[in-house]
Amino acid sequence: MSQHNLYIDNRLVISRDFKAPKTLVFKALSESERFAQWWGPSNFETKVIQFNFKPDGICHYCFESPDGLKMWGRFIFKEILPNKKIEFLNCFSDENAGVIRAPFDENWPLEMFNIITLEENEGTTILTFIISPYNASDAELKTFSENHENMELGFKGTLDRLEDYLLKN
């Protein structure tokens, strides 16, 4: 397992290698039943409310901690190239999929633009996330750039869950 993180023009780039074919990794990203098994923080359960995997389709989900804390999120898919790339906007949301401020910082960008790419080399899939603030204010850009380390930790937990999922499937 290797993970690489870069900072480019206020974008966070996280790359991780998985010992799995990219077709399986893509299914884990694109099918609601699979997605629910790994997306989100460690020790949280993910419930998928809506999953419409097509351009302009919505993924609406809820994370629930063991002590009952709930956080909602939403994707709006933009471009999908099967087994190669997924682009989407994501945000924190309310239970009705409306955009809300992050519960941890009022200056967190309301929306983030994400690009996930998949490349396969000799049975190993390299998944790369590129995350950047979308329509963000200067204060939101500053907050985002100051929190790359926290985002890396969060994604590490999520990608660890994906790795565990892929090893079992």
C-alpha positions as CSV (number, residue, x, y, z in Angstrom):
1,M,0.0,0.0,0.0
2,S,1.3,3.4,-0.8
3,Q,-0.4,6.8,-0.5
4,H,0.9,10.1,-1.9
5,N,-0.5,13.5,-1.1
6,L,0.3,16.7,-3.0
7,Y,-0.8,20.3,-2.8
8,I,-1.3,22.1,-6.1
9,D,-3.0,25.5,-6.4
10,N,-5.1,25.0,-3.3
11,R,-6.0,21.5,-4.4
12,L,-5.4,18.4,-2.3
13,V,-4.3,15.4,-4.3
14,I,-4.5,12.0,-2.6
15,S,-3.3,8.9,-4.4
16,R,-3.6,5.3,-3.1
17,D,-2.7,1.9,-4.6
18,F,-5.1,-1.0,-4.2
19,K,-4.4,-4.7,-5.0
20,A,-7.6,-5.0,-7.0
21,P,-8.7,-4.6,-10.6
22,K,-10.1,-1.1,-11.5
23,T,-13.4,-2.7,-12.5
24,L,-13.9,-3.7,-8.8
25,V,-12.7,-0.3,-7.5
26,F,-15.1,1.4,-9.9
27,K,-18.0,-0.8,-8.7
28,A,-17.2,0.2,-5.1
29,L,-17.5,3.8,-6.2
30,S,-20.5,3.5,-8.4
31,E,-22.9,1.0,-6.8
32,S,-24.8,2.2,-3.7
33,E,-24.7,-1.2,-1.8
34,R,-20.9,-1.3,-2.2
35,F,-20.4,2.4,-1.6
36,A,-22.2,2.2,1.8
37,Q,-19.8,-0.5,3.0
38,W,-16.7,1.8,2.9
39,W,-17.4,5.5,2.4
40,G,-16.9,7.6,5.5
41,P,-15.0,7.9,8.7
42,S,-13.7,4.8,10.5
43,N,-16.2,3.4,13.0
44,F,-19.2,5.2,11.4
45,E,-22.0,3.5,9.6
46,T,-22.9,4.9,6.2
47,K,-26.6,4.9,5.1
48,V,-27.3,5.7,1.5
49,I,-30.5,7.6,1.1
50,Q,-30.4,8.2,-2.7
51,F,-27.8,7.1,-5.2
52,N,-28.4,8.1,-8.8
53,F,-25.1,7.4,-10.5
54,K,-25.3,9.4,-13.7
55,P,-24.4,13.0,-14.7
56,D,-26.4,15.4,-12.6
57,G,-27.5,12.5,-10.4
58,I,-27.4,12.7,-6.6
59,C,-25.8,10.6,-3.9
60,H,-27.3,11.5,-0.5
61,Y,-26.0,9.7,2.5
62,C,-25.7,9.9,6.3
63,F,-22.8,8.9,8.5
64,E,-23.8,7.7,12.0
65,S,-21.3,7.3,14.8
66,P,-21.5,4.5,17.4
67,D,-22.9,7.1,19.9
68,G,-25.6,8.3,17.5
69,L,-24.0,11.4,16.0
70,K,-25.3,11.9,12.4
71,M,-23.7,13.9,9.6
72,W,-25.3,14.1,6.1
73,G,-23.5,14.6,2.8
74,R,-24.4,15.0,-0.8
75,F,-22.7,14.4,-4.2
76,I,-23.9,15.7,-7.5
77,F,-22.2,13.7,-10.2
78,K,-20.9,15.6,-13.1
79,E,-18.8,13.5,-15.5
80,I,-18.5,9.7,-15.4
81,L,-16.2,7.7,-17.6
82,P,-16.6,4.0,-16.5
83,N,-13.5,2.5,-14.9
84,K,-11.6,5.7,-15.5
85,K,-13.0,8.9,-14.0
86,I,-15.7,10.3,-11.8
87,E,-16.2,14.0,-11.3
88,F,-18.6,15.3,-8.7
89,L,-19.5,18.2,-6.4
90,N,-19.8,17.3,-2.7
91,C,-21.0,19.2,0.3
92,F,-22.4,18.7,3.8
93,S,-26.1,18.5,3.7
94,D,-29.2,18.3,5.8
95,E,-31.5,15.3,5.9
96,N,-33.3,16.7,2.8
97,A,-30.1,17.0,0.7
98,G,-30.0,20.8,1.1
99,V,-26.5,22.4,1.2
100,I,-25.4,23.4,4.8
101,R,-22.2,24.7,6.4
102,A,-19.8,22.2,7.7
103,P,-20.5,21.4,11.4
104,F,-16.9,22.0,12.4
105,D,-16.0,25.4,10.7
106,E,-18.2,28.2,9.4
107,N,-15.4,29.1,6.9
108,W,-15.3,25.6,5.3
109,P,-16.2,25.8,1.6
110,L,-19.8,25.0,1.0
111,E,-19.0,22.8,-1.9
112,M,-15.9,20.9,-3.1
113,F,-15.2,19.8,-6.7
114,N,-13.7,16.2,-6.8
115,I,-12.1,14.2,-9.5
116,I,-11.4,10.5,-8.9
117,T,-9.3,8.8,-11.5
118,L,-8.4,5.1,-11.8
119,E,-5.4,3.6,-13.5
120,E,-4.5,-0.1,-13.4
121,N,-1.0,-1.5,-13.7
122,E,-0.4,-5.3,-13.3
123,G,-3.4,-5.9,-11.1
124,T,-2.9,-2.8,-8.9
125,T,-5.3,0.1,-9.2
126,I,-4.1,3.6,-8.5
127,L,-7.0,5.7,-7.3
128,T,-6.3,9.5,-7.3
129,F,-8.6,12.0,-5.6
130,I,-8.2,15.7,-6.6
131,I,-10.2,17.9,-4.2
132,S,-10.6,21.7,-4.5
133,P,-13.0,24.3,-3.1
134,Y,-15.8,25.3,-5.5
135,N,-17.0,28.9,-5.7
136,A,-15.2,29.6,-2.4
137,S,-14.6,32.9,-0.8
138,D,-11.0,34.0,0.2
139,A,-11.7,33.0,3.8
140,E,-13.0,29.6,2.7
141,L,-9.9,29.0,0.5
142,K,-7.7,29.9,3.4
143,T,-9.5,27.5,5.7
144,F,-9.3,24.7,3.1
145,S,-5.5,25.2,2.6
146,E,-5.0,25.2,6.4
147,N,-6.8,21.9,6.8
148,H,-5.1,19.6,4.2
149,E,-3.6,17.5,7.0
150,N,-7.0,17.0,8.6
151,M,-8.5,16.0,5.3
152,E,-5.6,13.6,4.7
153,L,-6.4,11.9,8.0
154,G,-10.1,11.7,7.1
155,F,-9.4,10.2,3.7
156,K,-6.8,7.8,5.1
157,G,-9.6,6.3,7.3
158,T,-12.0,6.2,4.4
159,L,-9.5,4.7,2.0
160,D,-8.5,2.1,4.7
161,R,-12.1,1.1,4.7
162,L,-12.1,0.8,0.9
163,E,-9.0,-1.3,1.0
164,D,-10.6,-3.7,3.6
165,Y,-13.8,-3.8,1.4
166,L,-11.7,-4.7,-1.7
167,L,-9.8,-7.4,0.1
168,K,-13.1,-9.1,1.0
169,N,-14.6,-8.9,-2.5
